[in-house]
Amino acid sequence: MLFLRLCLFFCLLLLSGCVSRPSQSETGSMKGSGTTKRYNASHEAVWNNTLKVVDEFGMKIEKKEKNAGLIEVSTFEGSPYRIQLFVESVSRDRETQLEVVSQEYRFLGDFEKQIHINIDNRLKDPTWKTEWVHDSPYYVKLSIMLPGRGETLPLHMTYETGEPISIEPEDGAGLSLDLGYQINKAFSAEVAYGGESYGTSNCFMCDTSEPGYREGYFSSDFVSAALLYHFYRSPFGEAHISGAVEYHFSTELIRSSDTVDTVVTYDDTMGYHVGIGGSVGRDLFIFLDLNYAFGFEYKYKQMQEDGVTSTAIYPEWREVNADGLYTSFGLGYHF
């Protein structure tokens, strides 16, 4: 429960950074209110590379006046919001000044800084591919995993109607908090802590002593380490394949009713994941991955009924398989 509360707090913290809204600008020049940098390059070189960077950022060029040194762009055709770029020669063919004004787009990220970073890199390396360059290589993610992994487990008890009760992995979910590190443009590493559970109840939020109460669920906590290879990157997102090793602990099968409570505990286990996915966004981003887990076998360790150790365990409970496909999605933030 504490872990879930921390994750919800983390979500609210992320979303709080998105509540600001852009203001309407005047259609005239905004020169003098942006970020300025001087480059040891000709006016022609800075002008051409500026056009390439804004194009690779996916922006729409609304106005281009080379003699006046003005480029005006928007994020889509017809948008009332503008980014203005002013290219001005300081000394002939030796030094050029570029000012970027993007006050309306501050709510989406620091465009002024990103444009300067990418033009600087492109002037140093003509093969540079425009991308969103983060101040820090670290990021965090809140991941939701659906459906739960595992196999159908009969609880060997019935509802009052006589219908047998089983718990299904399709009814489950997982939640994790991930810390990532961008090693370079191609690779990232992540570590995560989380939990997953699937189960059933016919008396949600009811007193467990009420007649007819039935409940059962299977749960496990885990830590994992993953390596991601980014085979595609753009200023607005990326795509990757991944591999991970995952260690599960505190694994339990719980069966409760108005007459008896059963707790089955399992040995810790380790398994693996492979996946493919991608993300959209810059500092704040959303992501979606399709994963396959394999090698997860939970082996019976101990069973208690109403606090008393018992050896009369059902065969289906002795070993539980948790392999299978699942999706993970959520929010992330570069800090």
PLY file of the C-alpha trace (Angstrom):
ply
format ascii 1.0
element vertex 335
property float x
property float y
property float z
element edge 334
property int vertex1
property int vertex2
end_header
0.00 0.00 0.00
2.86 2.39 0.78
4.41 1.64 -2.61
1.12 2.47 -4.39
0.81 5.77 -2.48
4.36 6.74 -3.43
3.65 5.99 -7.10
0.46 8.06 -7.05
2.38 10.95 -5.49
4.99 10.60 -8.23
2.26 10.78 -10.90
0.82 13.96 -9.41
4.28 15.46 -9.26
4.82 14.75 -12.96
1.45 16.13 -13.98
1.94 19.29 -11.95
4.63 20.35 -14.39
2.15 20.39 -17.26
-0.48 22.79 -15.98
0.92 26.00 -17.46
-0.51 27.27 -20.74
1.00 29.37 -23.54
0.11 33.01 -23.92
-0.89 34.66 -27.18
1.91 36.69 -28.72
1.70 39.74 -30.89
2.25 39.11 -34.57
5.14 41.59 -34.71
8.83 41.02 -34.07
9.85 39.57 -30.72
13.54 40.37 -31.28
15.49 41.06 -28.13
13.40 38.80 -25.86
14.98 35.44 -26.67
18.20 33.50 -26.19
21.23 34.69 -28.17
24.43 32.90 -29.12
27.36 33.73 -31.37
28.85 31.11 -33.68
32.26 31.05 -35.35
30.65 30.44 -38.73
29.41 32.39 -41.74
25.91 33.80 -42.04
25.23 31.29 -44.84
26.28 28.31 -42.68
24.21 29.37 -39.66
21.20 30.21 -41.85
21.24 26.86 -43.68
21.77 24.81 -40.54
19.01 26.69 -38.72
16.59 25.77 -41.52
17.64 22.12 -41.30
17.25 21.97 -37.52
13.75 23.49 -37.45
12.73 21.20 -40.31
14.02 18.11 -38.48
12.16 19.26 -35.37
9.04 18.88 -37.51
8.14 22.58 -37.47
6.29 24.47 -40.19
8.19 27.42 -41.70
5.70 30.31 -41.86
8.08 33.06 -42.97
11.61 33.11 -44.38
13.35 36.43 -45.14
17.06 35.82 -45.68
18.00 39.46 -46.27
16.34 40.46 -43.00
17.75 37.37 -41.27
14.29 36.26 -40.07
12.86 32.76 -39.87
9.41 32.32 -38.32
8.08 28.83 -37.61
5.16 27.11 -35.87
4.52 23.56 -34.71
1.77 23.09 -37.31
0.29 25.00 -40.24
-2.08 27.74 -39.18
-1.00 27.78 -35.54
-1.33 31.26 -33.95
1.88 30.69 -31.97
5.28 31.43 -33.44
8.96 30.81 -32.85
11.15 33.53 -34.33
14.82 33.11 -35.23
17.06 36.06 -36.09
20.33 35.40 -37.97
22.71 38.37 -38.02
26.31 38.72 -39.24
28.66 40.08 -36.59
31.82 40.03 -38.70
31.83 39.08 -42.37
32.14 35.29 -42.89
33.72 34.82 -39.46
31.08 35.25 -36.75
27.26 35.09 -36.79
24.73 35.73 -34.05
21.52 33.72 -33.72
18.63 34.71 -31.45
15.79 32.26 -30.81
12.50 33.49 -29.32
9.98 30.80 -28.31
8.22 32.20 -25.27
4.85 30.68 -26.20
6.39 27.20 -26.32
8.07 27.21 -22.92
5.28 24.90 -21.66
6.50 22.23 -24.12
10.17 22.54 -23.23
13.08 24.91 -23.73
13.05 25.19 -27.54
15.49 28.09 -27.51
18.17 26.05 -25.80
17.49 22.93 -27.88
17.74 24.77 -31.19
21.06 26.31 -30.16
22.44 22.95 -29.00
21.53 21.24 -32.27
22.84 24.03 -34.50
26.10 24.02 -32.52
26.44 20.25 -32.95
25.53 20.41 -36.65
28.17 23.08 -37.30
30.76 20.84 -35.63
29.52 17.65 -37.31
27.51 17.91 -40.58
26.22 14.36 -40.05
24.60 15.30 -36.72
20.94 14.20 -36.50
18.70 16.70 -34.73
17.43 15.40 -31.39
16.15 16.66 -28.04
19.28 16.86 -25.86
18.57 16.55 -22.14
20.51 18.35 -19.42
20.88 15.13 -17.44
21.18 11.50 -18.60
18.86 10.40 -15.77
15.13 9.81 -16.02
12.34 8.14 -14.03
9.30 6.18 -15.20
6.07 5.03 -13.60
5.06 1.79 -15.36
1.72 -0.01 -15.39
1.77 -3.63 -16.58
-1.28 -5.29 -18.13
-2.43 -7.99 -18.02
-0.95 -9.88 -15.10
1.42 -12.76 -15.89
0.95 -16.30 -14.70
-1.48 -19.18 -15.01
-5.03 -19.86 -13.93
-5.10 -21.08 -10.32
-8.11 -22.93 -8.89
-8.80 -21.94 -5.30
-10.65 -25.19 -4.48
-13.63 -23.41 -3.01
-16.96 -22.27 -4.44
-19.30 -19.34 -4.23
-22.62 -19.80 -2.45
-24.10 -20.65 -5.85
-21.77 -23.65 -6.10
-19.66 -22.09 -8.88
-15.94 -22.96 -8.49
-13.57 -20.04 -7.92
-10.33 -19.57 -9.84
-8.02 -16.60 -10.21
-7.01 -15.51 -13.71
-3.87 -13.59 -14.74
-6.02 -11.55 -17.17
-7.59 -9.93 -14.11
-4.24 -8.74 -12.76
-1.82 -5.86 -13.15
1.59 -4.67 -12.07
3.13 -1.36 -11.06
6.78 -0.32 -10.94
8.99 2.72 -10.45
11.99 2.77 -12.82
15.21 4.78 -12.76
16.99 5.11 -16.10
20.36 6.32 -17.32
21.07 7.35 -20.94
24.50 5.80 -21.59
24.78 7.28 -25.09
22.55 7.93 -28.11
22.10 4.20 -28.70
21.85 2.62 -25.23
20.06 3.17 -21.92
20.09 1.20 -18.68
17.19 0.95 -16.21
16.60 -0.50 -12.75
13.11 -0.95 -11.32
11.22 -1.89 -8.18
7.59 -2.95 -8.27
4.91 -5.51 -7.62
2.20 -7.43 -9.46
-0.93 -9.24 -8.42
-3.99 -10.98 -9.82
-7.03 -12.28 -8.00
-10.75 -12.27 -7.38
-13.25 -11.30 -4.70
-17.02 -11.59 -4.39
-17.23 -9.11 -1.52
-15.04 -6.10 -2.28
-14.43 -3.90 0.80
-16.54 -6.26 2.92
-15.89 -7.62 6.38
-14.00 -10.90 5.89
-16.09 -12.57 8.59
-19.38 -12.03 6.73
-21.11 -15.24 5.58
-20.32 -16.08 1.97
-17.08 -14.06 1.85
-14.61 -15.51 -0.69
-11.32 -14.06 -1.94
-8.05 -15.19 -3.47
-5.05 -13.61 -5.14
-1.47 -14.29 -6.20
1.14 -11.56 -5.71
4.87 -10.94 -5.95
7.36 -8.07 -5.55
10.34 -7.67 -7.86
13.49 -5.78 -8.76
14.88 -5.72 -12.30
17.73 -4.44 -14.44
17.28 -3.74 -18.16
19.34 -2.65 -21.16
17.62 -0.76 -24.01
18.91 -0.32 -27.56
17.38 2.72 -29.31
17.24 1.87 -33.01
15.29 5.04 -33.87
15.40 8.57 -32.46
13.76 11.86 -33.40
13.26 15.18 -31.60
9.84 13.93 -30.49
10.40 10.31 -29.55
12.29 7.05 -29.92
11.86 3.31 -30.52
13.82 0.54 -28.84
14.28 -3.14 -28.12
15.13 -4.30 -24.61
16.30 -7.18 -22.50
16.03 -7.52 -18.73
16.72 -9.79 -15.80
14.15 -9.77 -12.98
14.27 -11.13 -9.42
10.98 -11.91 -7.63
10.50 -12.16 -3.88
7.72 -12.09 -1.24
5.61 -14.27 -3.52
2.35 -15.48 -2.00
-0.92 -17.19 -2.86
-3.68 -15.99 -0.54
-7.03 -17.71 -0.15
-9.54 -16.25 2.34
-13.12 -17.03 3.28
-15.46 -16.64 6.21
-14.24 -20.00 7.53
-10.49 -20.33 6.79
-7.47 -18.24 5.68
-4.72 -19.92 3.67
-1.29 -18.43 2.85
1.13 -20.23 0.53
4.63 -18.76 0.22
7.10 -19.48 -2.58
10.86 -19.42 -3.01
12.43 -16.38 -4.64
12.96 -16.79 -8.36
14.69 -15.07 -11.28
13.58 -14.78 -14.90
14.05 -12.71 -18.04
12.24 -10.30 -20.34
12.59 -9.22 -23.96
10.57 -6.41 -25.44
10.01 -3.80 -28.11
8.50 -0.37 -27.64
8.84 3.36 -27.89
8.14 6.72 -26.31
6.77 10.10 -27.39
7.75 13.36 -25.71
10.74 15.31 -24.51
11.42 16.02 -20.84
7.99 14.60 -20.00
7.14 11.56 -22.12
4.71 8.68 -22.46
5.81 5.17 -23.37
4.42 1.81 -24.45
6.21 -1.56 -24.58
5.24 -5.10 -25.57
7.18 -7.64 -23.50
7.59 -11.38 -23.18
8.62 -12.85 -19.81
10.15 -16.30 -19.51
11.97 -18.47 -16.98
9.66 -17.62 -14.05
8.80 -20.68 -11.96
7.55 -20.14 -8.41
8.24 -23.22 -6.27
6.26 -24.00 -3.12
8.02 -23.18 0.14
5.43 -23.24 2.94
1.67 -23.22 3.56
-0.31 -22.05 6.59
-4.00 -22.32 7.36
-5.26 -19.91 10.02
-1.63 -19.43 11.09
-0.88 -23.15 11.46
1.66 -24.82 9.14
0.09 -27.43 6.87
1.53 -29.88 4.34
-1.77 -30.79 2.67
-1.22 -28.55 -0.36
-3.13 -28.89 -3.63
-0.94 -30.10 -6.56
-1.78 -27.01 -8.67
-0.26 -24.78 -5.99
3.11 -26.50 -5.72
4.66 -24.81 -8.75
3.30 -21.73 -10.53
4.45 -20.57 -13.95
4.56 -16.81 -14.66
5.73 -16.69 -18.28
3.79 -14.79 -20.93
3.13 -11.65 -22.95
2.20 -8.35 -21.33
2.26 -4.64 -22.10
3.77 -1.88 -20.00
2.94 1.79 -20.36
3.09 4.98 -18.37
4.76 8.34 -17.81
8.42 9.27 -17.65
10.40 12.39 -16.86
14.00 13.45 -17.61
15.48 15.38 -14.68
0 1
1 2
2 3
3 4
4 5
5 6
6 7
7 8
8 9
9 10
10 11
11 12
12 13
13 14
14 15
15 16
16 17
17 18
18 19
19 20
20 21
21 22
22 23
23 24
24 25
25 26
26 27
27 28
28 29
29 30
30 31
31 32
32 33
33 34
34 35
35 36
36 37
37 38
38 39
39 40
40 41
41 42
42 43
43 44
44 45
45 46
46 47
47 48
48 49
49 50
50 51
51 52
52 53
53 54
54 55
55 56
56 57
57 58
58 59
59 60
60 61
61 62
62 63
63 64
64 65
65 66
66 67
67 68
68 69
69 70
70 71
71 72
72 73
73 74
74 75
75 76
76 77
77 78
78 79
79 80
80 81
81 82
82 83
83 84
84 85
85 86
86 87
87 88
88 89
89 90
90 91
91 92
92 93
93 94
94 95
95 96
96 97
97 98
98 99
99 100
100 101
101 102
102 103
103 104
104 105
105 106
106 107
107 108
108 109
109 110
110 111
111 112
112 113
113 114
114 115
115 116
116 117
117 118
118 119
119 120
120 121
121 122
122 123
123 124
124 125
125 126
126 127
127 128
128 129
129 130
130 131
131 132
132 133
133 134
134 135
135 136
136 137
137 138
138 139
139 140
140 141
141 142
142 143
143 144
144 145
145 146
146 147
147 148
148 149
149 150
150 151
151 152
152 153
153 154
154 155
155 156
156 157
157 158
158 159
159 160
160 161
161 162
162 163
163 164
164 165
165 166
166 167
167 168
168 169
169 170
170 171
171 172
172 173
173 174
174 175
175 176
176 177
177 178
178 179
179 180
180 181
181 182
182 183
183 184
184 185
185 186
186 187
187 188
188 189
189 190
190 191
191 192
192 193
193 194
194 195
195 196
196 197
197 198
198 199
199 200
200 201
201 202
202 203
203 204
204 205
205 206
206 207
207 208
208 209
209 210
210 211
211 212
212 213
213 214
214 215
215 216
216 217
217 218
218 219
219 220
220 221
221 222
222 223
223 224
224 225
225 226
226 227
227 228
228 229
229 230
230 231
231 232
232 233
233 234
234 235
235 236
236 237
237 238
238 239
239 240
240 241
241 242
242 243
243 244
244 245
245 246
246 247
247 248
248 249
249 250
250 251
251 252
252 253
253 254
254 255
255 256
256 257
257 258
258 259
259 260
260 261
261 262
262 263
263 264
264 265
265 266
266 267
267 268
268 269
269 270
270 271
271 272
272 273
273 274
274 275
275 276
276 277
277 278
278 279
279 280
280 281
281 282
282 283
283 284
284 285
285 286
286 287
287 288
288 289
289 290
290 291
291 292
292 293
293 294
294 295
295 296
296 297
297 298
298 299
299 300
300 301
301 302
302 303
303 304
304 305
305 306
306 307
307 308
308 309
309 310
310 311
311 312
312 313
313 314
314 315
315 316
316 317
317 318
318 319
319 320
320 321
321 322
322 323
323 324
324 325
325 326
326 327
327 328
328 329
329 330
330 331
331 332
332 333
333 334
